[in-house]
Amino acid sequence: MIKRITLILLLLFTIILNAQNGVIKGVIKNSDKQPIEGVAVSYLNNGTISDENGAYTLTVPDEVKIEIIFSHVSYKTLQKNIVIPKNKTVRYYPILEFKVEEIDEVIVKDYKRDAQGTIKINPSDVVKIPGANQGIENILMTLPGVNNNNELSTQYNVRGGNFDENLVYVNGIEIYRPFLVRSGQQEGLSFVNPHLVHDIKFSAGGFQAKYGDKLSSVLDITYKTPTEFAASVNASLLGGNISVEGTMFNNKLKALFGVRYRDNSLFINSKDIKTNSNPNFTDAQTYVSYEVNSKLNIDFLGNFSLNNYNYTPKTRRTKFGTISDPLELIVYYDGQEKDKFKTVFGALKGSYEVNSNLNLNLVTSSYHTVEEEYYDILASYNIGEVNNDFGADNFGEVEFSEGIGSQLNHARNDLDALIVNSEFSGSFKKNEYQIDFGIKFQNEDIKDRIKEWEVIDSLGFSVRPPLTAPNNQPYEPFTGELIPYKNISTQNHITIDRLVYYAQYSKKTDWNNHKIWYNFGGRAHNWNVNGENVETSNQIIYSLRGQFSIKPAWEKDMLFRISGGMYNQPPFYKELRNFKGEIVPDVKTQKSLQVVFGNDYSFKLWERPFKLVSEIYYKNLTNINSYTVDNVKVRYVANNNAKGYATGLDLRLNGEFVPGTESWVSVGFLKTEENYNNQGYIARPTDQRFKFAMLFQDYVPNIPNIKMYLNLVFNAGLPGGSPSYTNSYDYQNRLNSYKRADIGISYVFKDAQHQTNSGLFKNFKEFSAGFEIFNMFDVQNSITNTWVRDVYSKRFYGIPNYMTQRVFNIKFDAKF
């Protein structure tokens, strides 16, 4: 039925109306080949404005010589005389030159984006900034309110939310993540290929109603629209990327294609666990846009990724404790882990311009993931006191064992998920207001088999789960059966149908010379859960959201905004599954009532532009589905028995600390707590109290071809979690703070500012080579604890799991 409806909509959508006039369209760029938003394109009394991608379309009389004017407050006006054949479309790509004397007014170009509270990130910075996971998520970690203490993971927490609370869109198409990944070293590559990106927008809260139903953030990516052939090659000791773009059929067909490969062995082999590992990750992605005629565009986004994680641990030696009481964990392993994550994603989008005011879109997409998680690992451990006598012959060696035992972990987990949807949306613009609307149907079909157990043995005695009858051996005889410390064995097959619709109104106007922009809208989300041996559940939720911004006509360049409303997160599959792996179909939507106050202050410092962005926020959380975090695996309780809050302050100062380069400093303060079953408020797993980050770009004054990029992050310690089957209220100790500095230095042989038409690099548009040092100061950061128990003392030892040490990398980048 869904396929038939989709086919009918596509057929109706592709009906082409015969135009009676000619059309001129194209993309407006500046001399740096960057698209320009807000350019007025006019002919007599008719006109239009270029969008955020610099694209414009104007209907004009045909077979008549006309003069078209391109004007913008920050660029010189351009006039073009042209004759358009009858009922034809002419493509014209103007290049506008900067008005040097009006450079202070560039802020007008980004007024709408600033008013919406979204952050714009330069895509060229993404591929330059060093980080263990080079990509868009790497640069997000430098923003206030965005945190992750795991450099091997591309996931992130925003203002107290967890990894599952963030929306990601590519060209208006929602993107999904794998389900079973439990550690950062299994993740590999982010979905977004940074080498294909044209525009990046990010909102850490208070976003518009047109975006989906999540609690924390929106990452909105727009891929490039090629205008000519180009190719790039990037390679390092961690892997490589090849991307190609170009046009065909008289610029009607525009295509991007990228292939990436990554190997994390360099990082995994730097950890305190000695292994034989071969983690490799492959990703192929394409984006194709075809212009059927002046009104209709058809786009296709496709992605295939294959992540293979083969892991054979050998030994581990981890020192912890204090100087006066040093301890060491020594582990010998036997066994291996083999995981495979294969995903295929495809989306077809049709965009139809009914007239200069109304645009309609139809998107159909399908996401299929097949995931396998297989492991059998035996760990024999010894916890001992370390000799701290500098004069002793055995200084630094274990001289007394406090705990001896073993753990056997087994898993045979399989998941097959298919998500298909169709969405119809539209946008109506007239004068200074805009109306957006949309309706979406989605079907999720998920099959899951979980079979995993853990046996803990200490000095020959099997450790039983705390919730069972006590075992007081060897002091008292015990005749009960031997059971695993953890044992999950279940099979699930459920389907979830969702119907979502939204509408919102936006307007930009003036009030006593003050610029005003506001937006308000609402969403509705209806879903039902069906499955084998699962009672059917149907629920519906509504939400209202709004934004208001004012740019006073003051001497100081400032902008004020307030945004917020009702944000809901209906449960996805993972949120319906409890600790035992069972499906709880009637889990309710998590709710958040948010308010965000923001201020942008643009000013000159050292005769260079700077901007200070400040935001204070508060979230009132109800119907919380409590969870625990183990590395990057989020396990839900699958009930709504908690309430909580998140509040904080984010500050970001960005500008030209070094002339001609943009850098920024971020500071964030956060407090988030929850109250589960009225036991009192405790810190949530994402309670990152303080964050400082700096992204700094520099060059050698006398040798500007030598570039330096510094990525510095300091995060306060997170709550350390708790052992399995225990009460998190009893384990509120925190991990140590997270400190990391990554630096990259490169030499630019050729780019837009350094051109040469002879020699080795004459056939390159750009070429650079350099090196990177990850974790420059070799700080030992920990992400979680390994909990080991001694049967005699009944004591748990929390041994920190350290992240990667200092790693050296070589890389080069080339564009043709």
N, C-alpha and C positions, 0 to 999 in steps of 0.2 A: 504493500500500500504506500509506504514511504517513497519507494522508487517511482511509483506512478505519479504521485503528487509532485515530486521533484522534477520529473520529466515535463509535466504539464506546465509548471512554473517557468522552466527554462524556455519552452516553446513560446509561451506568452511573452516572456521577457525579451526575446530576440526579434520581436516584430519591429521593423524599422520604418520610421515615418519619413516620408520624402520631404526634404528641406527645399524651400523656395529660394533661399539665399546661399551665398558662399560662406565658408567658414575658414577662419585663420586660427591656428592653435600651435602650441609649442611649449618650450620650457625656457624661462628667463634666468640667466646666470650672470654673475659678476666676473671680473677679470681673473679671479682665482678659481673659476669654474664651480663656484658654490651657488646653489639655487637661491633665488630671492623671493621672499614672501611679501605680499602686500603691494605689489607693483600695480598701479592703475593703468589699464589698457583701454583706450577710448577711441571712438570715432564719432564725431559730432556729439549727439546726445546719448549715444549708446556706449556702454562700457562694462568692464568686468575687472576683477582683482585676482592676481596670481595667488595660488594656494601655498601651503607650507612647503611643497615640493617644487615651487617655482612654475607650476603648470598653469596655463591659461587657455581659454577657448572663447572666441568672439564671433558672433554672427554678423555679417556685413552684406551690403548689396553686391551682387556679382556683375561682372562685365563692365565695371565702372572704376576709373582710377580714383583711389581714395587715399587719405593720409591717416595712418594709425599712430597714436602717440603713446609712448611708454614712459611713465613718470613715477618717481619715488623720492621721498624727502631726503634720502641719503645718497642718491645717485643722479647723474646728469640725465636730463630728459632726452629721449631718443625718438626721432620721427622717421617713419617708414612709408614711402609711397608704393602702392601695390595695386595690381589688377587681378581679381580672382575669377577664373572661368566659371561658367554657369554650373550651379549645383556641385561645385568641387570644394575640396578641402586643401588648403595650402598650409604647409608647416614652416614656421619661421622661429628660429632660436636666437633671440637677440642677446647681446652681451652689453651690460650697462657698466659705465665707469663710475667710480666713487666720486662723491663731492667732498674733497678734502676739507673745505672750509666748514662743512656741516657734519663732521664726523661725530660730534657730541650727540647728535640726534639718532644714532643707530638704535638706541633703546626702543624707539617706536616700533621697530621691526618685530621685536619679541614681546610687545605689550600683552597680546592675547595669551601667549604661553605663560608669562609670568602671572597674569591675572588668574589663570586656572590652577596655579600652584604646582606646575610640572617643571621638572629640571631637564634642561637640554644638555646632552653630552655629545661632544665632538667625536664622530666615529673614527677619525684618524688617530685620536689619542688612545682608543681602545687597543689597537694592535701594537702600540709603542710601549705602553706602561707595563713594566715587568711584574710577573706574578706566577705562582705555581700553576694556576689555571687561567691562562691568558684568554681573555674574552670579555664580554660585556659585564658579566657578574663580577669579574675581578675589579673593575673600576667602580661598580656599585658599592663595594665594600669600603670605599674611601668616603662615602657620603654619610652624613650624620643620620642616626636612626637605623642604619643598615648594618647588620652584624653577622659574622660567622667566624668561629674559632677553629675552623678546619680548612687549611689551605688546599687540600686535595678535593674539596667539594665545591660544586658550582651553586649549591643551594644557599639561601640566606634568610635571616630573620629580620623583620621590619617592625620596629616600635612594639616589641613584646609579642609579636605573632610567631608562629612556627613556620616550617618550610612549606606546609600545604596551604598557606593562607595568601599566596601571591599569584596574581594574574599575569600571564605573559601572552602578548599578541604579536603576530607578524603579519603586516598588511591587513589588519582587521580580523585575522583568523586566530582563534584561541589555540594555544599549544599545551600539550600534556606531557607528563614525565613518567618514567618507569615506576613500578610499584614496589618491587622487592629489594631494591638497592638498600644495603644496610651500612655500608662504610664508604667514605669519600674516595678511597682508592679504587672502588669498583665503578665510579661514575663515568670517568672518561671525559667526553665532550659535552658541552652545552648544546642545546638544539640550535641556538642562534649562531650562524656563521658570521663573525665580525667583519670578514673581508667582503661580504655582500651587502653590508648595511649602509643606508643613506642617512637615516634620521633615528634618533633615540630620544624618547620621552619617558620620564619616570616620575611617578607620584607615590609618596610614602604615606598617603592618607588623605581623606576628604575628597576622593575622586568622584567623577560625575556618574550619573545614573546609567549612562550608555555602556559603562563598563560592567563586567559581570559580578557575580555574587561571591565575593571573597572578603575577608576581614581586614587585610593589611595593605596591599600595595598593587600598583599596576606598572608593568613594563611594556611600553608600546613601541614596537620596532617597525620601521618602514624600510623595505629593501630598495636598492637602486633602480632607477629607470635608465638603462643605457642609452647613450646618444651616439656612441662610436665604439669601435673594437678596442678592447683593453684586456690585458691578462696580468696576473701576478703570481709569483712563486715565493713561498716562505718556508724556510727549513731551519731546524735546530736539532739538538741532541734529543729532544722530546718528541719529534715528529715533524709534520709538514703540512702545507696547504697549497693547492693549485686552484685558482679561480679564473674564469673566462667570462667576458661579457661582450655583447655586440648587438647589432641590428641587422635585419634582413627584409626583403620585399618592400623596398622603398620606405624603410623605417616603420613599417606597420608591425613587424614582429620584433620584440625586444626580449633578450634572454640573458639570464645569469646562470652560471653553473659552478659549483665548488665541490672539491673533494678534500677531506681532511683525514689525517692519520696521527694517532698519538700513542706513545708507549710510556707508561708511568714508572718503569723499572728504576729510572734515575732517582726518583723520590722514595720509592718503597725500599730500595736497598740502602737508603741512608737512615732508616729507622733502627731502633734497638733490637728488633726481631730479625735475625738472620734467616733469609729465605732463598728459595729458588722460585722466582716468579716471572711470569710472562704476560702481563696485562696489556692488551692491545685493543684499540678502539678506532673504528672506521666509520666515516660519515660521508654521504653523498647527498647533495642538495641542489635543487634547481628552482628557478622562478622565471616563468615565461608569461609575457603579456602580448596579446594580439589585438590590434585595433581593427575591428570589423569595418567600422565606418566612423564618421565624426562624432557619433553619439554612443556607440557601443564598444566596450572593451571586454575581453575575456582573459582572465589571468589564471595561471596554474602554479601552485606551490607544492613541491614534492620533496620528501626526505626519506632516506634509508640509513639506518645506523645499526651497527653490529658491535657489541661490546663483549669481548672474551676476557675473563678474569681467571687465570690459572695461578694458584697460590699454594706453595709447599713450604710451610715454616719448618725451620730446623732447630734453632735455639733462641733463647731470649735472656738477656741479663739487664735488669733494671734496678738501679740504685735509687732509693727514696728515703724518707725519714728526715732527721735533723743531723746537724754536725755532732751533737752530743749522743744521739741515739741513731746511728746510721743503720739502715737495713738494705738487703738486696734480695731480689726475686730472681731465681735461676730456674728456667723452664727448658725441658727437652721435649721436642714435638715428634710425633709420628702421624702420617696421614697427609691429606691434601684437600684443597677446595677447588672446584671447577664450576664457574658460573657463566651463563650466557644470557645476554639481553638483546633481543632483536626487535626493532620497531620499524614500522612502515607507516608513513603519513602522506596523505594526498588531499589537496583542496582545490576546488574549482570555483572561481568567482566571476560573476558577470556584473559589469557596471554600466548602467544606461542613463544617459543625460537626456531627460525628457525635454527640458529647456534650460535656459541659463539660471533658473532658480531651483529646479527640482532634479535631484539625482537619486537613482534607485540601485540597490545592490542585491544580488542573490548569491549566497555562498553555500556550497555543500562540501563537507569534509569527512574523512574517515581516518581513524587512528587505530592501528593494530599492533599489539605488543605480545611477544611470546618470551617468557622469562623462566630461567632454570637456575636453581640455587642448590647445588649438591656439595656436601662436605662430610668428611669423617676425620676428625682431628683429635688425637690423644695427647694430652699435655701432662707431663710429670713435673711437679714443681717442688721447690724447696725455698722457704723463707728463712733467712738467717740474719743474725746480728753480725755486723761487719766490724772487724778490729780497727779502731780509730787511734791506736797508739803509734805515733810517727816513728818511734824507735824500735818497734817490733819487727821481727823478720817476716811475719805474715800480715803486715799492714795492708788494709784494703781487702783482705780475704774473709770469707764467712767462717766464724769460729764456733758458732752455736746455732742450731736449727730450732726455730720456733714453730714451724709448721711444715709438714711434709704430706704430700698427697698427689692426687691426679684428677683430671677431668677429661671426660670423653664426650665430645659434641658430635651430633649426627643430624643431618638434614637432607630431605628429598622434597624440595618445594618447587611446585610448578604453577605458573599463572598464564592464562590466555585471556586477553581483554580486547574487545572490539567496541569502539566508540564511533558512532556515525551521527551526523546532524545536518540540518538544513536551516538556514537563517535568511530571512528577508528583511532588509533595512532600507531606510531612506533618509534624505536630508533636504530640507527646504530652506533656502536662503532668500531673503529679500530685505533690501536696505540694510539696517543694522541688526536685524534679528535672524535667528536660525532655529528651526525645529528639527529634531532628530527622533526617529522612531524605529522600532524593530520587533520582530517576533522570531523565536527560534524553537525548533523541536530537536531533542537529542535522545538517542537510545544507547544504553550501555549494557553490553552483554559480557559478563565476567565469570570465568571458570577458574577455580583456585583449589589446589591441593597442598595442604600444609602437613608435613610429617617431620617433626624435629624434636629431639630430646637431648637432655644433658644429665650425665651421671657424675656425681662428685664423690670422691673417695679420699678419706684422710686417715693415714696410719692403719689402713685395712678396714676401716669402718665406713659404710655407706652413709652419706649425709642425706637426711630426708628433708623434704620441704617444710618450712616453719609451720604451715597450717595443718600438718598432720600430727598424729600422736607422737609424743616425745620419745626419743631414743637415747637412753642414758647409759649405753654401753661405754666402757667396760664395767661400770660400777654395778649395773643391774642387767640381768639377762633380758634379751629382747627376742620375741618369737614372731613379730610381725613380718609381712612380706617385704622384700626389697623393691623399692620403687624409685624411678628417676627423680632427680631434684627438679627437673623441668620436663614436661611431656605434653606436646600438642600434636594431635592427630585428628584432622578434619578435612572434609571436602565440601566446597561451596559452589553453587551455580546460581547466580542471581541476574536479573535484568532490572534496570532502572530507566524509566521514561520520564523526560523532563519537558515542560512547556514553559518558556520564558518570554516575557514581553516587557518593553520599556518605552517611555516617551519623555522627552525633555525639551525645554525652551531656554534659549540663550539670547542675550541682547547686549550690545555695546552702545553706549550713548554718552552724552555730555550733560553735566549739571553745574552751572555757574563756572564754566571753564575747567571743571574737574572731570577726568575721564572715569566712566563707570562701566563695569561689566558684571553681569549676574547670570546665574544659571539655576534652574530648579527642574526636578524631574522625579519620576517614580518607576519602580520595577515591581513585577510580580513573578513568582517562581512556584510552579506546581510540579510535584514529582510523586511517583509511586514506585514501590519496591516489590518485586515478585521473585520467587525462586523456589527451588526444591526444598521441601520441608521448612519453608519460611512463610509466616503469616503475612498476607498482603498488607502494605501500609501506604496510605495516600495522605499527603500534606500540602499545604499552600502557605506562602508567606508574601508579605508586601513590604516595600521600603520606600522612603522618601529621602531625597538628598538635595542639597543646594549649595551654591557658592556665590559670594559677593565680593567684589574688589573695587577699590577706588584709588585713583592716581591723582592726588591733589595738585592743583596748579601752584605749587610752591617753588621757591628758589632751589630748595634741595630736592633732588630726584628721589622720591619715595613712593612706594606702593603698599597699601594695606589690604588684607583679605581675611575673610572668615569663611570656613566651609565645614561641612559635616552632614550629619543626618543618621539614618538607619542603615546599617550594614549587616547583612546576613550571610551565613555560609551553610547552605543545605549540605547534608553529609554526602561525601563521595564514598567509594567502596571501602577505602581504608578506615574511614571514620565509623563505618557500620560493624567493623570486625573487632571483637574484644580481645583481651589478653589470651584467651583460650582458642582463638581463631574462629569462634562462632559468630554468625551474623545476627545482629540485633536490628530488625527492620524498622522499628519505631523510634530510632534515635532522632531527636529533634534538631532543628537548625540552631547553630550557635549565633548569638545576636550581639551586636555591638552598637552602642549609641555614641557617636564620635563628634567632637568639635575641635577644630584646628584654627588657631589665630596665627597669621603670618605677616611679615614685613620684609620688603626688599628696599635696600638703601644703596643707590648707585652714586659713586663719588670718584673724585680724582685724588690719587696719592702718588707723589713723585712724578706728577704730570702724566700719569698712566691710569687707565680705567680699572675700577674695583667695584665689587658688589658684596654687601653683607646681607645674607638671607637668614632670617630668624623665624622659628616656628615653635609655638607651644601647643600641646595637644593633651586631650583627655579622652579615654575610652572607658565606658561603662559596659562590662561584659556580663552577659547572662546566658543561661543554658550552656555553660562551658562543657565541652567533652574533654575531660582531663586526659593527659597523656604523659608518657615518659619518652625520653630521647636517648638512644644508644648509638653513638657516632652520628649517623644521619637517618637512622631508622626511627620513625615515630610510631609508637604503639598506643592505641586509644583504649580507654576504659569502656567506651561505647555506651555511656549514659550521659545525662545532662544534670548531674548532681552538684555542680559547682557554679559559683559566681566569682567575679573578680573585677580588676581594673588595670589600666595601664596609663601612666602619665609621664610627661617628660618635656624636655627642651632641646631643640636642635639648632645649632649655629653653623653657618658655612660662609667663609670669606674666600672669594675667588677673584683673581685678577692677574695682571702682569707684574708679578714679583720680579721677574726678569723681562726686560723689554722684548716684545714680540712673541712671548710664550705665556700660556695660561696655566696657572697652578691654583691650588686651593688647600685650605685648612678646615677641618671639620671637628666639631665638638658636640657630643651628645650626652644627655643625662636621662636616665630611664628608671622607672620603678614599676614593676608589674607583679601583682600578687593574686592569689585565688583562695577561696574558702570552699573546701570539699566536704560535703555532708555536715556543714556547720561545726567543723572541728577547729575553726579559726583560720586566719589568713597566714599563708606561707608564700615564699617566693616561687614563682612559676619557673619552669626549666629555662626560659629565655630571659630571665631577670638580669640583664647586662646593665649594671648601674652607671658605668662611665665608658665613654668611647672617645678616643682621639685618633685622627687620621690626617695624613698629609700626602698630597700628590704634588710633586715638585718637578718642574722641567727647567733645564738650564743648558747652557752651551759655553764653550771656551771663547772668551771675547776676541782673542786674536786668531782663533781657528774655529769659526762658527760652524764648520762642518762636523765638529765633535759635539755630540748631543749627550745629555745625561738625564735619566728619568729615575726618580726616587719614589717608592711606594712604601709609606710608613704607617703602621697601625698599632695602636695600643687599646686593648679591650679589658675591662675589669673581669674578674673570674666569674664563671657561671656556677649555679648550684650543681654539685657533682653527681646528682642522681642517686639511685639506691639499688641494692641488690634485688634480684628477682624475688617476687612474692613477699616483699617487705613493705612496711608502711613508709611512704615518702616523708611523713611528718617526723619520723625518727632519723632521717638522713638529710640534714639541711646544711652540711658543710659545703664549702665552695672550692672549686678548682683554682689554681693559681692564675694570675692575670696572663693574658695572651699578648705577647710582644713580638713584632715581626717587622723586618726591614728588607725590602727587595730593591736592588739597584740594577739599572741597565745602562751601558755606555755603548754608543755606536758611532761609526764614522759614515757620514752621508757623502757618497761619491757623486751622486747626481739626484736632483729633485727639481721642483718648480723654480727654486731660487738659485740653483747651481746647475747650469746647463753646459753641455759640451757636445759638439757634433763630430768629434774625432776620438780616436783611441778605443780602448777596450769597452767603454760604456756608451758608445755612440748610438747603439740600438735600444738602449733602455730609456724609459721615461724617468724611472727612479731606481736607485740601487744604494743599499746601505748594508753594513756588516758590523757586528759587535758581539758583546758578551753580556751575560747576566749573572748576578750572584743572588741566589735566593736564600732567605734567612741569613743575611750578611753577618750578623753578630752571633750566629750559632746558638740561639736561645732555645732551651728545652721547653716547649709548650705541650700541654696535655689536653686531650679532647674529652676523655672519659676515664673512668676507673675500672680496672679489673678487680673484681671482688673475690678474694680467696679466704677460705674459712678453715680454722683449726678445730678439730672435733673435740679436743680436750677443753680448751678455753672457751669454746663457743664464740670466739672472737672473729669478726670480719676484718680483713685487711684490704684497704682500698689502694691498689697499686696504680699509679698514673700510667695511662697509655700515651706515650710521648709521640709527638708529630715529627715531621721531617727535620733533619739537621741542615747544615749549610750545604748547598748544592751549586755547582758551577755549570753554566750552559753557554753554548755558542750558537749564534743565529745569523741569518742573512735574509734580506727582503729585496725583492726585485719586481718592478712593474714594466710592462711593455706597452 
